[in-house]
Each structure stands twice: as structure tokens, then as C-alpha cells.
Amino acid sequence: MAELLLLCVGALAGLIAGSFIGLVGERWPRGEQVIAGRSRCDRCRHVLGAAELIPLVSYAVQRGRCRHCDTAIPLRLPAVEAIAALIGVGAVAAAQTPLDLAWAAAGWALLALAVLDLRAFWLPNRLTIPLLATGLSFHAAGGDRLAFLYAALGALAGLLSLWAVAGLYELVRKRPGLGGGDPKLFAALGAWFGIGALPVILLASAVIGLLAVAGMSARGTAISGETRLPLGTLMAIGAGVYAVYAVLVHPMPFGVPVP
């Protein structure tokens, strides 16, 4: 019963976090304040009441539409809430110590970055840098020197590797190929998951990217050298794949790389 209660708490925390992440994903790219101001319908500008802001429930009850102008509510909003809830449940289920619950916050930060990159090709320093710092702090607080070494090496390798790729691409193609936030996000992933996880995350990201391109092509979208993909979003998904693998397939503490 106690374990079930904790899982419910994790899900509830995730739903709340997901609702906020959805708000960030909508407002921040438009240059709007995230905290200030009441939530409104983007079309009719009606201020939403408390009953219209219950994560997942309000969307289901309203059948995915605004009660006042019948405009469709973007499916991405409840999807983000559901993913955030799964992150909360997963972190609680996998936690071996109270400190391990920090993985929930890391997962929600990654989700926010994934949403922002998908929506606006933007990985703000205000999220990537704290994610990097907290990853190193997490392993330092855990007291495992080897895990902290893996984390520090992961942060350095993640930063330098994508910086090198970006520089080489720009040198050859005479135009930027990566955003400035991508190396910082990869460094943050190295800080949390350890250096040994980086190749797996990058491989998973590449496979997911190829599947996305195939899907775009199947829908009739023209693919060229100018086609942009949100690498930050792909890396966040790749990190999620690695996390599931680490917990379910190859049991080991988070942050320790695959042998």
C-alpha cells in the first residue's frame, strides 16, 4: 500500500510538472512571461478556470476542445502531462534512496528542453546549464567517486564532442549545423548518465532521427540538406531510451555507464 501511494504521489507530481512544462512550451518561445498572467485560450482569450486546468482530466472532459469557442486544444499539451507523469512514476519506482528522486526533476527538465527544441529549435541556457550543474552535484552528493568521475568525464566529453562536430560541419559546409545549446545538453546528459552512456544515447538519437525523416518522407515532405531536425529533442528521447534500458534490461545504478 505504501509503495502504491508513493507511485501515486510520483504520478501527481508529474502531472503538475507536465502542466507547467506545457505552459513553458507555449509561452516561452513567444517571448511571454511563464509565471505571470492567468492561463487563457489562445483563440478566444477566455481566462481558464480551475476546473479547466486539471491535468489530463480537463482535456478528457472537454473532449479536447475549448468550452467557450470550441477550438481544438493541442494534443501535445495532454501528451506532455502524461509523459511527465510517467517520468514521476518511473523515478519513484527505480529510486533506491531519497536522493535518487532527483532523477524525476532531471527527467522533467529534459522534457521541457525537448518541447522547446521541438517547438522553436531552442535550448535555453537557463535550463541546460542548471541541468549540467545538478547532474554533477547529484553524483558528488552520492559519495561514489567512480560515479562522479564518470559524470565529470561525461560532461566534458559531451561538450567537446558536439562542439567539435559543430565546428567541423561549419568548416566544411560554410554554415552552422548545430545550435549552441546542443553541446551543452549533451554535456548535461553526460553529467547525469556518465560517459559510457553517451554513445548509446547518440546512437538512439540518430535512429530516432532517421525514423522521423522516413516518416516525413512518407507524408510527402520534401527532404533536403536544408531540412532541420531538433537534435535536442532527439537526444532527450535517446536519454529516455537509455534510462529504460538501464532500469529494465541491464539493472544498474543510474549514471554508471554500460560495460
N, C-alpha and C positions, 0 to 999 in steps of 0.2 A: 504493500500500500504506500509506503514512504517513497519507494522508487517511482511508482506511478505518479505520485504527487509532484516529485521533482521534475519528471518529464513534462508534466502539465505546466509547471512554472517556466520551464525552458521554452515550451511552445508559446505561452502567453507573452513572455519577454520578446520572443522572436516576432510575434505578430505586431507588437508595439514598435519594435525596431524597424520592421518592414514597412509599416505605415509611414514612419518618419523618413526612411530611405526613399520611398516613393515620392514623398513631398520634395526631398532634396533633388531627386532626378528630374522633377518637373520644373521647380523654381530656379535652381542654381544656374543651369545653362542659360536661362533667360535673364540673368542678372538680378533676380528678385531676392528679397530677404527670405531666408528659410524660416526663421523663428517668428518674425513679426508678421502680423496680419492673420486674419481668420481664413480657413480653407473655403474656397469658392468653386463653383462650376466655371470652367474656363469659357463656356459659351454664354450662359445667361447671367453669370456673375452672382448668382444667388449664394448667400452665405450658408454653408452647410451646418446643420445642427449636430448635436452629439449622436443622435440615432443614425445619422448618415455617415458617421466616421468610424463605425465599429469594423475593425479589420475583417475582411472576408465576408462577414455576416451581412453587412450593409450592401455589399455588391450582389450577394445572392438574393437578398430580399427585394432589392430594387431591379433585379434581373439585368444587371449590368447597365442601367440607364439612369440618367438624372431624373429625379422625381418631378422637377419643375419645368424642364424644357425637352425632356425625352432624348437628350443627346447621349450617345453611347459613351460609357466610361471606358477608357483604355484598358484592355485586358492585362497590360503589363503591370498595372497597379496591384490587383489581387495576386498576380503571379509573383511579384516581389515579396508580398506579405507571406505567401505560402512558402517560398524558398527560405525566407528569414526564419520562419517557424521551424522548418526542418533543420536549419543550422543550429537553432537553440536546442532542439531535442537531441540532435547528434552530439553536440558538445557536452550536454549533461550525461548522455548515455556513455560516452567514451571517457569522461573525466575520471581520473584515479585519485586526484587530490583537488582541493578547492581552487588551487592555482590554475589547474587545467581548464577551469571555466573561462579563462581569458581567451580560449580559442573561439568562444562564441562571439566575443567582441571583434576578434580578428576576422572571423567569417563575415560578420555584418559590414565591417569596413571594406572588405573585398567586394561584397555585393554592391555597396554604394559606388565603388570605383567602376565596377563592371557596368552598372546602369549609366553612369555619367559618360563613360567612354562609348558605350553603345549609342547613347542619345546625342552626344556632342563631340566625340573624339577628344575627350578632355580628361586628364588625370591630374587633379589639382594637388599642389604640394601640401596643402593643408590636410590632405588625407594620406598621401604616400609617405611623407616624412614621419609623421607620428606612427604609422603602421610599421615602418622600419625600426624606429626607436623602441617601440613597445615589444617588438619581436626579440631584439637583443636583450631588453630588460627582463623579459619573461624567462629566458634561458639563464640569465645571470641570477635571477631570484631563485631559480630551481636548484642552484648549487651544484649542478653537474658540469664539471669543467669541460668534459669532452663534448657535451651537447652545446655548450656555449662556444667552443672552438668551431664546431660545425656551423653554428649560426653566424659567427663573425666571418668565417671564410665564405659562407653562402652569400652574405650581404655584399662582400667585396667582389666575389665572382659574378654575382648577378648584375651589379652596377657596371663593372668594367666590360663584361662580355657584350651587353647590348649597346653600350657606348661605342665599343669597337665596331660592332656590326653597323650601327647608325653612321659612324664616320666613314667606314669603307663604302657603304651604299652611296652616301652623298658624294664621295670622291669619284666613284665610277659613273653614277647616273646624273650627277650635277644637280641633284635636287634632294631634299630631305626625304627619308624613307620611314623614319620612326619619329614619334613625338618625344618631347623632352621628359615626359612622365613615365614612359615605358621602362627605361633603365632603372628608375627609382622604384617602380613597382616590382620589377624582377629582383632588385636588391632586397626589398621588403619580404618577398616570398622566400628568398634565401635565408633571411634572418629568422623567419618563423619555422621553415621546414628543414633547413640545413642544406649544405652544399650538394650533397648526394641526391637531393630531390630535384634539383634544377633541371637536369637532362630529361627526367621523366615528365615534369611539368611542361617543358618546352616541346617535347615530342607530342604530348597530349594536345597542347595548344595548336600545333601545326596540323595534326589530324583533324581536329575540330574545324580549323580554318579551311582546310581542303573540302570538308563536308559542306561547310557554309557556301563556298564558291560553287560546288556542284549543285547545291540547292538553288542558288541564284541563277545559275545557267539553265537549270531545268524549268525555272519560271519565266525564262525568256530574257533575263537581264544580260546585257552585253558585258562581257568580261574583258578587260584590257590591262595594260600595265599601269593605268591610272586608277584602277579600282581600289578603293580603300577598305580595309578591314580594321575593326577595333582590336588591336593586339592586346590591350589591357583587359578587355572583356574575355578574349580567348585565354589569356594567362590565368585569369581568375577562375574560369571554368576548369582549366587544366589543373589548377591547385585543388579544386574541389574533387576532381577525379583522383588525384594523388591521395587526398585525405581519406576518401572512401576506401581506396586500395590499402592504405596503411592500417586502417582500423579493421576491415573485414577480411582481407586476403592475406596480408602479411602483418600480423599483430606486432606492434612495437610502439614505444612512446612517440608521440608527435615530436617532430624536429630531428629525429635520428634518421639519417639517410638510409636508403635501401642498400644492403651489402652488394 
